[in-house]
Amino acid sequence: MYQAAAVMGEDPVAAAAQVGDWASRRNVTELYLALGPTGALLDDPGLPAFIAGLGAAGVSTEALIGDATWTDPARRERMRERIQAILDYNAAQGDGERFVGLHLDIENWITGTPCANQPPSCWLPDLTDTYRDALAMLDGSGMALAADINGTKLRSADLDSRQAVLDAAGRLLLMIYMQPLDRVERFATECLDGVDPGSNEVMAAVRPVDFDSPCDVLSTLDDYFAETSGYAGASAFNYAEYLALCP
């Protein structure tokens, strides 16, 4: 589940308890905490307690960062700097206060990017290389990598490209927004067609606000893909909207 850093509020301990209680009732086990454009949240003295509080409630925390320009090799050093800052944060924290994973949201297919309105053959190779670079930085850190990708577009890529991007990321979240449930199921299935997940994982990422029965959509997807190799669950964008729909 995605959420901006504002969820911490002025009392991170109380915020973690509130999020954790709600998450336990909704069977949500992961929070993707957006660090913002500069990563200033890493310097917030309340962050370790917030992560620890979520962990006590059974919710792990991933550090979410992203910029579409990072797929340009000339500008990828900024991504490396951001990842290193997260690694440095983790190294300074005690057990239970660390991020368990790095979550990349690098949308190099959107309006304003060189590959806007282009097929995956335009944007997918550079994105795959970017994931490889990020994963290499995590080697030996104990952190996993997860990455958001446009599942509606990815399904039209050739098999080798779909396999390569999954292998590079380790875990892909197939963002399929503003679609009815049957299309989410079909589009995600098409993304996985012929792919060998191996030890990698795939999640279906949706916005509960898009559905008539928002409180049931994640469990419905879990049931649908229960026998699908590599499926690791459904993900929601975002906590604030989901909470409003399903208190």
C-alpha positions in Angstrom: 0.0 0.0 0.0 1.3 3.4 -1.0 1.2 6.5 1.2 3.0 9.9 1.4 5.1 10.8 4.4 2.4 13.1 5.7 0.8 10.0 7.3 3.3 10.3 10.1 1.8 13.5 11.3 3.1 15.1 14.5 3.0 11.9 16.6 4.7 9.1 14.6 4.0 6.5 17.4 0.3 7.2 17.4 0.2 7.3 13.6 1.9 4.0 13.4 -0.6 2.5 15.8 -3.6 3.9 13.9 -2.2 2.7 10.5 -1.3 -0.7 12.0 -4.7 -1.3 13.5 -6.5 -0.4 10.3 -4.0 -2.5 8.2 -4.5 -5.6 10.4 -8.3 -5.3 9.8 -7.7 -5.0 6.0 -5.0 -7.7 5.8 -2.5 -5.1 4.6 1.1 -6.1 5.4 3.3 -3.6 3.5 3.5 0.2 3.4 5.4 2.0 0.6 6.4 5.2 2.3 7.1 8.0 -0.3 10.2 9.9 0.9 9.5 12.9 -1.3 11.7 14.6 -3.9 14.7 15.3 -1.6 14.4 12.4 0.9 14.3 14.8 3.8 12.1 12.3 5.7 15.2 10.3 6.4 16.3 13.0 8.8 13.0 13.1 10.7 13.7 11.9 14.2 10.2 10.2 14.3 10.8 7.9 11.4 12.5 5.0 13.3 9.6 4.9 15.8 7.1 5.0 13.0 8.7 2.1 11.2 9.0 0.2 14.4 5.4 0.8 15.3 4.2 -0.5 12.0 6.4 -3.5 12.3 5.0 -4.3 15.7 1.6 -4.4 14.0 2.8 -6.7 11.3 3.3 -4.1 8.6 6.7 -3.8 6.9 7.9 -0.5 5.4 9.6 0.1 2.1 11.2 3.4 1.1 9.6 4.7 -2.1 11.5 7.0 -4.4 11.3 7.8 -8.1 12.0 10.2 -11.0 11.3 9.4 -14.7 14.7 11.1 -15.6 16.6 8.4 -13.8 16.3 6.1 -16.8 18.7 8.4 -18.6 22.2 7.0 -17.8 23.6 10.6 -17.6 21.1 11.4 -14.8 21.1 8.1 -13.0 23.7 9.2 -10.5 20.9 11.0 -8.6 19.1 7.7 -8.1 22.3 6.2 -6.7 22.7 9.1 -4.3 19.1 8.6 -3.1 19.6 4.9 -2.7 22.8 5.4 -0.8 21.0 7.8 1.6 18.5 5.1 2.4 21.2 2.5 2.9 23.0 5.0 5.3 19.7 5.5 7.2 19.3 1.7 7.6 22.9 1.3 8.7 22.3 3.8 11.5 19.1 2.2 12.9 18.4 -0.6 15.3 16.4 -3.8 14.7 12.9 -3.1 13.7 13.6 0.5 12.7 14.8 -0.1 9.2 13.2 -0.2 5.7 12.9 -3.8 4.5 13.0 -2.8 0.9 13.5 -0.1 -1.8 10.5 0.7 -3.9 11.0 2.4 -7.2 8.3 4.5 -8.9 10.0 5.5 -12.2 7.4 6.3 -14.7 9.3 7.0 -17.9 6.2 6.4 -20.1 4.1 9.3 -18.8 3.2 12.6 -20.5 6.3 14.9 -20.7 8.8 12.1 -21.1 10.5 11.2 -24.4 8.6 8.0 -24.6 5.1 9.4 -23.8 2.4 7.6 -25.9 5.0 5.2 -27.2 5.0 1.4 -27.1 7.1 -0.5 -24.4 9.9 -0.9 -26.9 10.6 2.8 -26.4 10.7 3.0 -22.6 11.2 -0.6 -21.3 14.9 -1.2 -22.1 16.1 1.8 -20.2 13.8 1.1 -17.3 15.1 -2.4 -17.1 18.7 -1.2 -17.0 17.7 1.2 -14.3 16.3 -1.6 -12.2 19.5 -3.6 -12.6 21.6 -0.7 -11.4 19.3 -0.2 -8.4 19.4 -3.9 -7.5 23.2 -4.0 -7.7 23.4 -1.2 -5.1 21.3 -3.3 -2.7 23.6 -6.3 -2.9 24.5 -7.4 0.6 22.2 -4.8 2.3 19.4 -7.2 3.2 16.9 -4.9 1.4 14.7 -6.2 -1.4 13.8 -4.3 -4.5 10.3 -3.7 -5.8 9.2 -1.5 -8.7 6.0 0.0 -10.1 5.3 -0.5 -13.7 2.4 0.3 -16.0 0.7 -3.1 -16.4 -1.8 -1.8 -19.0 1.2 -1.0 -21.3 3.6 -3.8 -20.3 1.2 -6.5 -21.5 1.9 -5.5 -25.1 5.7 -6.0 -24.7 7.3 -9.1 -26.1 8.0 -12.1 -23.8 11.8 -11.5 -23.6 11.3 -7.9 -22.5 8.7 -8.8 -19.9 10.9 -11.6 -18.6 13.9 -9.3 -18.5 12.2 -6.5 -16.6 10.9 -8.9 -14.0 14.3 -10.5 -13.5 15.9 -7.0 -13.2 13.4 -5.8 -10.5 12.8 -8.9 -8.5 9.3 -7.8 -7.7 7.0 -5.9 -10.1 3.8 -4.1 -9.1 1.6 -4.0 -12.2 -0.2 -0.7 -12.0 -3.6 -1.2 -13.7 -5.7 1.9 -12.9 -9.1 3.1 -14.0 -10.1 -0.3 -15.3 -12.9 -2.7 -14.2 -12.0 -5.7 -12.2 -12.2 -8.2 -15.1 -9.8 -6.1 -17.1 -7.4 -5.9 -14.2 -7.4 -9.6 -14.0 -7.0 -10.0 -17.8 -4.3 -7.4 -18.2 -2.2 -8.8 -15.3 -2.6 -12.3 -16.8 -1.3 -11.0 -20.2 1.7 -9.4 -18.5 2.6 -12.8 -17.0 1.9 -14.9 -20.1 4.9 -17.1 -20.8 7.0 -15.5 -18.1 9.0 -17.7 -15.7 8.9 -15.9 -12.3 11.5 -18.2 -10.7 12.2 -16.6 -7.3 10.7 -13.2 -8.5 7.3 -11.9 -7.6 4.5 -9.9 -9.2 1.7 -7.9 -7.6 -1.5 -6.4 -9.0 -1.6 -2.7 -8.1 -5.0 -1.0 -8.2 -6.8 2.1 -6.8 -9.8 1.0 -4.7 -11.5 4.2 -5.6 -12.0 2.8 -9.2 -14.3 0.0 -8.0 -17.9 -0.3 -6.9 -16.9 -2.6 -4.1 -13.5 -1.1 -3.0 -13.3 -2.9 0.3 -13.2 -6.3 -1.4 -11.1 -5.7 -4.4 -7.7 -6.8 -3.0 -9.1 -10.0 -1.6 -10.9 -10.7 -4.8 -7.7 -10.3 -6.8 -5.9 -12.6 -4.3 -8.5 -15.3 -4.8 -8.3 -14.9 -8.6 -4.5 -15.3 -8.7 -4.1 -17.7 -5.8 -2.8 -20.4 -8.1 -0.6 -18.2 -10.2 3.1 -18.8 -9.9 5.0 -15.8 -8.6 1.9 -13.9 -7.5 2.6 -12.1 -4.2 -0.6 -10.2 -3.5 -2.6 -7.1 -4.4 -1.5 -3.6 -3.6 -3.6 -0.4 -3.1 -3.0 3.3 -3.9 -3.3 4.9 -1.5 -3.8 4.6 2.3 -5.7 7.9 2.7 -8.2 7.1 -0.1 -8.5 3.5 1.0 -9.1 4.5 4.6 -11.9 7.0 3.6 -13.6 4.3 1.5 -13.1 1.4 4.0 -12.7 2.7 7.5 
